[in-house]
């Protein structure tokens, strides 16, 4: 049988985008495919973990043997994460919308001849920061992602400090990389080590391989 280094561990993973409703038929979204988070869920399951995957709207099938909870908006994702705790390891790979529409209409917005509707945005909860800063029941290992189009390491380091997670998987999502929606990824792993931050540059790999390598690092 395959080695099961994560046997007995509960791994909680968020993946995909969120959809923030504008009215009953429209929403704000982003280009996250969910592929990297789903690959991590499959790899953690293969390593023997009990896995809960909380997924925004994506066109991917449930990985085998993984408990999948499908949600739409950021606030639903946070509620699902809190309901799924406790966890030994939490990995926040979702591309959560930073903002939602302040007042979501109960009816479809109409072109009524009075100009364009003003869309007032308000901030969504930061799920990673909320869980990483919990006083009670914080998972012992909290891992965030940083998708950046410039100053990758600086921005990822700032994120690690500000959100107070333990590791950050940083990836360059500039359009030229093809990472968003694609099957490959080049990541840097930032690891908090006391007051220091250690940094590993990983080569270009398939998202499945990034997932396996990350699960291996967790097991180590
Ligand atoms: O700040 P930024 O969105 O770039 O941070 C990325 C990390 O924070 C990812 O791990 C993402 O899943 C998480 N995040 C979150 N909730 C938010 C925004 C980001 O969990 N509202």
Boltz pocket constraint, residues with backbone or C-beta under 6 A from the ligand:
constraints:
  - pocket:
      binder: B
      contacts: [[A, 14], [A, 74], [A, 92], [A, 93], [A, 94], [A, 95], [A, 96], [A, 97], [A, 98], [A, 124], [A, 125], [A, 126], [A, 127], [A, 128], [A, 129], [A, 143], [A, 144], [A, 145], [A, 146], [A, 147], [A, 159]]
      max_distance: 6.0
